[in-house]
Amino acid sequence: MGVNAMSKKEIRKVTQMGNSLGVGLPKAITDAFNIKRGDELEFEVKDGQIMITKKVKWEDQVDAEMLEMLTETFEEHHEVLKRLKDR
C-alpha cells in the first residue's frame, strides 16, 4: 500500500502509558511509512493540527557501497585522521 493509498480515517483512543499519554498507530500507516519499533517520530503543531513526521536515519540515506568504502578508508588512514583531529 502506498502512502497516498491511505485515505480512510481511523480513530484511536488516547491511553495512559506510564506518566505519558499514547496512541497506537494503525497498521496501514506503519506499513505505508515503513515505521518500525525504535524509529523516531517528530511532532509539530502547525495551523492547529499535529503533524507527525518519521525521522529519517542517516544510514538509510547513504549508499551501502559508499558506506563500505568510507569504512575502509577510515580504517586504512586511522592514524592520520586521528592526528588531524588532535591538532
C-alpha positions in Angstrom: 0.0 0.0 0.0 1.5 3.4 -1.0 1.4 6.5 1.2 -1.4 8.0 -0.9 -3.5 4.9 -0.7 -4.3 5.8 3.0 -7.4 7.8 2.6 -9.7 6.2 5.2 -9.9 8.0 8.5 -9.3 5.9 11.7 -10.0 6.9 15.2 -7.8 5.8 18.1 -8.3 6.3 21.8 -5.6 8.0 23.9 -4.4 5.7 26.7 -2.1 6.1 29.7 1.4 4.8 29.2 3.3 5.3 32.5 3.5 9.1 33.1 2.7 9.8 29.4 -0.3 9.5 27.1 -0.1 7.4 24.0 -1.9 6.5 20.8 -1.3 3.3 18.8 -0.6 3.8 15.1 -2.8 1.9 12.7 -1.1 -0.9 10.8 -2.0 0.8 7.4 0.0 3.8 8.5 3.0 1.9 9.8 3.1 -0.2 6.6 2.7 2.8 4.3 5.5 4.7 6.0 7.6 1.7 6.9 7.6 2.6 10.6 9.3 0.0 12.8 9.8 -0.3 16.6 12.6 2.0 17.6 12.0 4.6 14.8 11.8 8.2 15.9 8.8 10.3 15.1 8.8 14.1 15.1 5.8 16.0 16.3 5.0 19.6 15.2 1.9 21.7 15.8 1.1 23.7 12.7 -2.1 25.6 11.9 -4.0 23.9 14.8 -3.0 20.4 13.6 -0.5 17.9 14.9 2.0 16.9 12.1 3.9 13.7 12.6 7.0 13.0 10.5 9.2 9.9 10.6 12.7 11.0 11.3 15.0 9.7 8.5 18.1 7.8 9.7 21.3 8.9 8.0 22.1 5.2 7.4 19.0 5.0 5.2 20.3 7.9 3.1 23.8 6.6 2.4 24.5 4.1 -0.3 25.8 0.8 1.2 28.7 0.7 -1.2 29.8 4.2 -0.3 29.5 3.4 3.4 31.7 0.4 3.0 34.3 2.5 1.0 34.3 5.1 3.8 34.7 2.5 6.5 37.7 1.0 4.7 39.2 4.5 4.1 38.8 5.4 7.8 40.4 2.1 8.9 43.3 2.4 6.5 44.1 6.1 7.4 43.1 5.9 11.1 46.4 7.3 12.5 46.5 10.3 10.0 42.8 11.2 10.7 43.4 10.9 14.5 46.4 13.3 14.3 44.4 15.8 12.2 41.6 15.7 14.8 44.1 16.2 17.7 45.8 19.3 16.1 
